[in-house]
Amino acid sequence: MDFYILKKQQELIAIPASENNCKQYLDSGYFYIDKVAACNETNALKALQAKQTKTLKLPLLMALLALPVIFAAWYNLT
């Protein structure tokens, strides 16, 4: 089942993916964040957090892998 993740200030909610229902929330001040597939609301919020964490891990991993190469190049140039 698909869920829309919506945010109002610091509150995140997951609602079943129904355009009419989503429009009501958007009209009441919520902002659309993402659409995720999950079996219930709790798992939908967890899926969003996992998705965001995965997005942050890759650049961090690349930066950590680049550091030894930069240090080795700096050492060889000086």
C-alpha beads as a LAMMPS data file, in Angstrom:
LAMMPS data file: protein, C-alpha beads

78 atoms
77 bonds

1 atom types
1 bond types

-500.0 500.0 xlo xhi
-500.0 500.0 ylo yhi
-500.0 500.0 zlo zhi

Masses

1 110.0

Atoms # bond

1 1 1 0.000 0.000 0.000
2 1 1 1.269 3.487 -0.796
3 1 1 1.369 6.332 1.710
4 1 1 1.935 10.050 1.345
5 1 1 4.307 11.532 3.898
6 1 1 3.252 15.028 4.930
7 1 1 4.835 17.545 7.282
8 1 1 3.464 20.445 9.318
9 1 1 6.108 22.266 11.365
10 1 1 7.963 19.364 13.068
11 1 1 5.158 16.794 12.758
12 1 1 5.445 14.030 10.160
13 1 1 2.370 11.992 9.282
14 1 1 1.688 9.166 6.846
15 1 1 -1.704 8.973 5.170
16 1 1 -3.000 6.438 2.646
17 1 1 -2.265 7.581 -0.910
18 1 1 -5.571 9.163 -1.832
19 1 1 -5.418 12.421 -3.783
20 1 1 -8.617 13.794 -2.243
21 1 1 -7.428 13.046 1.278
22 1 1 -4.011 14.528 0.501
23 1 1 -5.540 17.747 -0.845
24 1 1 -7.473 18.210 2.390
25 1 1 -4.250 17.948 4.402
26 1 1 -2.410 20.293 2.018
27 1 1 -5.189 22.848 2.371
28 1 1 -4.882 22.667 6.167
29 1 1 -1.195 23.635 6.107
30 1 1 0.692 20.381 5.569
31 1 1 3.462 20.074 2.981
32 1 1 4.068 17.057 0.742
33 1 1 7.371 15.274 1.468
34 1 1 7.348 11.918 -0.350
35 1 1 5.359 8.863 -1.397
36 1 1 6.475 5.507 0.018
37 1 1 5.256 1.923 -0.106
38 1 1 4.613 0.255 3.261
39 1 1 2.092 -1.937 5.051
40 1 1 1.061 0.674 7.670
41 1 1 1.662 4.271 8.759
42 1 1 4.463 3.435 11.185
43 1 1 6.401 1.484 8.581
44 1 1 5.866 4.280 6.054
45 1 1 7.575 6.770 8.374
46 1 1 10.401 4.294 8.999
47 1 1 10.811 3.785 5.238
48 1 1 11.166 7.539 4.768
49 1 1 13.842 7.718 7.480
50 1 1 15.725 4.801 5.904
51 1 1 15.536 6.486 2.504
52 1 1 16.934 9.742 3.891
53 1 1 19.708 7.953 5.773
54 1 1 20.730 6.055 2.645
55 1 1 20.924 9.337 0.735
56 1 1 23.344 10.737 3.324
57 1 1 25.525 7.639 3.616
58 1 1 26.814 7.600 0.038
59 1 1 28.368 11.106 -0.026
60 1 1 29.877 10.514 3.412
61 1 1 31.387 7.217 2.288
62 1 1 32.845 8.822 -0.846
63 1 1 34.377 11.633 1.210
64 1 1 35.961 9.161 3.629
65 1 1 37.389 7.141 0.745
66 1 1 38.799 10.275 -0.891
67 1 1 40.696 11.428 2.206
68 1 1 43.523 8.843 2.015
69 1 1 43.972 9.584 -1.695
70 1 1 44.220 13.319 -0.990
71 1 1 46.714 12.770 1.807
72 1 1 48.832 10.448 -0.342
73 1 1 48.871 12.962 -3.194
74 1 1 49.774 15.783 -0.801
75 1 1 52.597 13.683 0.688
76 1 1 54.009 12.837 -2.744
77 1 1 53.891 16.465 -3.917
78 1 1 55.754 17.842 -0.896

Bonds

1 1 1 2
2 1 2 3
3 1 3 4
4 1 4 5
5 1 5 6
6 1 6 7
7 1 7 8
8 1 8 9
9 1 9 10
10 1 10 11
11 1 11 12
12 1 12 13
13 1 13 14
14 1 14 15
15 1 15 16
16 1 16 17
17 1 17 18
18 1 18 19
19 1 19 20
20 1 20 21
21 1 21 22
22 1 22 23
23 1 23 24
24 1 24 25
25 1 25 26
26 1 26 27
27 1 27 28
28 1 28 29
29 1 29 30
30 1 30 31
31 1 31 32
32 1 32 33
33 1 33 34
34 1 34 35
35 1 35 36
36 1 36 37
37 1 37 38
38 1 38 39
39 1 39 40
40 1 40 41
41 1 41 42
42 1 42 43
43 1 43 44
44 1 44 45
45 1 45 46
46 1 46 47
47 1 47 48
48 1 48 49
49 1 49 50
50 1 50 51
51 1 51 52
52 1 52 53
53 1 53 54
54 1 54 55
55 1 55 56
56 1 56 57
57 1 57 58
58 1 58 59
59 1 59 60
60 1 60 61
61 1 61 62
62 1 62 63
63 1 63 64
64 1 64 65
65 1 65 66
66 1 66 67
67 1 67 68
68 1 68 69
69 1 69 70
70 1 70 71
71 1 71 72
72 1 72 73
73 1 73 74
74 1 74 75
75 1 75 76
76 1 76 77
77 1 77 78
